Amino acid sequence: MRPKIALDINGGDRAPRVNIEAVSLIARNHPEVEIIGVGKTPRWKYDFKLIPEDNSVKTGIMLVKKGEADAFVSAGDTGKIVA
């Protein structure tokens, strides 16, 4: 079974462009991992599953809590993530 990793598209100083590029690169080069992008993004074709949500941190954490993702990664505000 492939591990599922939810990644915050909106987190970080250069989001969403840099995060979308990184997630696409991971999805193309590591087919053994299922990537789930979480967050509002411009509309174009993606190499990964996308869940378009305004609150990407809350949604990513809920995916892990529900067992729909094995991990959540964000370059965003640490305080918001651990709260």
Helices and strands as residue ranges (DSSP letters): E 4-8, H 17-29, E 34-38, E 49-51, H 56-65, E 71-73, H 78-82
